[in-house]
């Protein structure tokens, strides 16, 4: 059954990528570094837009992090489709413990939160998927992320005296991480 679902997904993405109405978008995105060269990151993004919910619930962690909890399938389903495992990427460590929050969009980071009494915790917010990119916040660390647009959260941050985006970074859902530790494990 699992193989059937993957086959249907692969065929759907190939059909989308060869459709004249979608052809322009696929030319501007890199091919996935995977065995299936018919898939592009835009194809993965299109799949997410069609099959995954684009809303999440605003929650607060005990350390002060305020985040939008999103469907864990953003990581579990999309990571394999990106074809980045061969490049040394792994799923982010958001599922290691019971306290781990899973797939999410950071809204107010713990170091920004000065005990802000948010009335909005528990509410749901919609977001739009923009693009999949690789970001390198440090010399030895890279992330594959889906950048998202969430204008309501920008307004929420400003309401509480913060800039529109956490540390000025785009809102995003992290899909994969690559560190030297991950690369070493792959080589051994």
BAGU-152293 format. One line per 10 residues: their letters; for each residue y, z, x of C-alpha. Coordinates in nm, 3 decimals, m for minus. Each point is the difference from the previous one (the first is absolute). Layout:
A	Y/Z/X; ...
END
This chain:
XXXXXXXXXX	0.000/0.000/0.000; 0.239/0.091/0.284; m0.065/m0.334/0.173; 0.066/m0.181/m0.328; 0.340/0.165/m0.035; 0.092/m0.094/0.357; m0.112/m0.359/m0.055; 0.211/m0.027/m0.317; 0.298/0.147/0.191; m0.045/m0.240/0.292
XXXXXXXXXX	m0.027/m0.303/m0.229; 0.307/0.112/m0.198; 0.205/0.042/0.316; m0.108/m0.340/0.132; 0.094/m0.163/m0.331; 0.338/0.173/0.006; 0.065/m0.108/0.358; m0.069/m0.367/m0.080; 0.192/m0.005/m0.327; 0.312/m0.222/0.019
XXXXXXXXXX	0.211/0.264/m0.173; m0.080/0.260/0.266; m0.016/m0.226/0.307; 0.355/0.067/0.117; m0.058/0.375/0.035; m0.315/m0.033/0.205; 0.162/m0.213/0.267; 0.237/0.276/0.101; m0.260/0.273/0.060; m0.241/0.031/0.288
XXXXXXXXXX	m0.370/m0.062/m0.045; m0.217/0.308/0.003; m0.175/0.058/0.332; m0.339/0.011/m0.168; m0.311/m0.210/m0.045; 0.133/m0.138/m0.328; 0.301/m0.211/0.101; 0.064/m0.102/m0.363; 0.156/0.339/m0.077; 0.362/0.075/0.087
XXXXXXXXXX	0.196/0.320/m0.025; 0.188/m0.160/m0.287; m0.338/m0.056/m0.170; m0.082/0.369/0.044; 0.343/0.090/m0.137; m0.057/m0.227/m0.301; m0.336/0.168/m0.060; 0.166/0.344/0.006; 0.271/m0.115/m0.242; m0.262/m0.125/m0.245
XXXXXXXXXX	m0.261/0.279/0.027; 0.164/0.326/0.110; 0.241/0.220/m0.195; 0.360/m0.016/0.119; 0.100/0.351/m0.096; m0.061/0.345/0.134; 0.062/0.364/m0.076; 0.259/0.198/0.193; m0.166/0.304/0.160; 0.094/0.270/0.251
XXXXXXXXXX	m0.222/0.128/0.278; 0.014/0.363/0.116; 0.168/m0.104/0.330; 0.293/m0.149/m0.197; m0.101/m0.367/0.010; 0.091/m0.172/m0.326; m0.196/m0.317/m0.060; m0.102/m0.251/m0.260; m0.377/0.022/m0.044; m0.139/m0.352/m0.042
XXXXXXXXXX	m0.349/m0.136/m0.064; m0.229/0.056/0.301; m0.130/m0.355/m0.043; 0.316/m0.116/0.178; m0.181/0.117/0.313; m0.369/m0.014/m0.095; 0.016/m0.353/m0.144; 0.276/m0.164/0.205; m0.088/0.128/0.349; m0.324/m0.205/0.021
XXXXXXXXXX	0.180/m0.310/m0.132; 0.263/0.017/0.276; m0.261/m0.069/0.268; 0.162/0.243/0.243; m0.308/0.204/0.093; m0.080/m0.248/0.277; 0.351/0.056/0.136; m0.065/0.376/0.039; 0.160/0.116/m0.327; m0.158/0.268/m0.220
XXXXXXXXXX	0.075/0.145/m0.340; 0.273/0.265/0.024; m0.125/0.360/0.006; 0.114/0.075/m0.354; m0.347/0.089/m0.132; m0.133/0.242/0.267; 0.043/0.332/m0.182; 0.033/0.129/m0.354; 0.373/0.048/0.060; 0.043/m0.360/0.118
XXXXXXXXXX	0.217/m0.199/m0.240; m0.161/m0.344/0.022; 0.204/m0.315/m0.054; 0.367/0.081/m0.054; 0.363/m0.097/0.046; 0.205/0.264/0.185; 0.319/0.079/m0.193; 0.146/0.309/0.168; m0.159/0.097/0.330; m0.068/0.366/0.076
XXXXXXXXXX	0.270/0.007/0.272; 0.260/m0.130/m0.252; m0.094/0.241/m0.277; 0.218/0.308/0.002; m0.174/0.153/m0.301; 0.143/m0.258/m0.236; m0.093/0.109/m0.354; m0.107/m0.338/m0.137; m0.017/m0.016/m0.378; m0.174/m0.338/0.027
XXXXXXXXXX	m0.328/0.126/0.151; m0.282/m0.113/m0.229; 0.186/m0.307/m0.128; m0.128/m0.355/0.049; 0.195/m0.271/0.181; m0.064/m0.375/0.016; 0.025/m0.200/0.321; m0.013/m0.364/0.107; m0.205/m0.130/0.291; 0.208/m0.195/0.254
XXXXXXXXXX	m0.209/m0.098/0.302; m0.270/0.110/0.243; 0.122/0.056/0.356; m0.102/0.169/0.324; 0.246/0.266/0.114; m0.001/0.174/0.336; 0.188/0.332/m0.031; m0.115/0.114/0.346; m0.114/m0.170/0.319; m0.365/0.087/m0.060
XXXXXXXXXX	m0.023/m0.009/m0.380; 0.003/m0.285/m0.255; m0.034/m0.002/m0.377; m0.080/m0.274/m0.248; 0.209/0.077/m0.308; 0.097/m0.147/m0.334; 0.374/0.031/m0.032; 0.105/0.089/m0.354; 0.323/0.005/m0.199; 0.067/0.316/m0.202
XXXXXXXXXX	0.367/0.003/m0.105; m0.051/0.309/m0.220; m0.113/0.203/0.301; 0.303/m0.113/0.201; 0.218/0.135/m0.281; m0.206/0.322/m0.013; 0.051/0.062/0.374; 0.373/m0.063/m0.033; 0.019/0.238/m0.297; m0.119/0.277/0.237
XXXXXXXXXX	0.243/m0.092/0.281; m0.237/m0.208/0.213; 0.025/m0.360/0.119; m0.172/m0.259/m0.221; m0.311/m0.029/0.224; m0.200/0.255/0.205; 0.143/m0.009/0.354; 0.142/m0.343/m0.088; m0.349/m0.158/m0.011; m0.126/m0.229/m0.274
XXXXXXXXXX	m0.215/0.160/m0.267; m0.360/m0.095/0.069; m0.369/0.070/m0.050; m0.186/0.030/0.331; m0.322/m0.204/m0.008; m0.122/0.029/0.360; 0.081/0.171/0.330; m0.064/m0.094/0.361; 0.028/0.250/0.285; m0.141/m0.004/0.355
XXXXXXXX	m0.266/0.245/m0.121; m0.116/m0.254/m0.261; m0.002/m0.279/0.257; m0.207/0.208/0.246; m0.262/0.076/m0.265; m0.029/m0.370/m0.074; m0.057/m0.091/0.368; m0.273/0.259/0.061
END
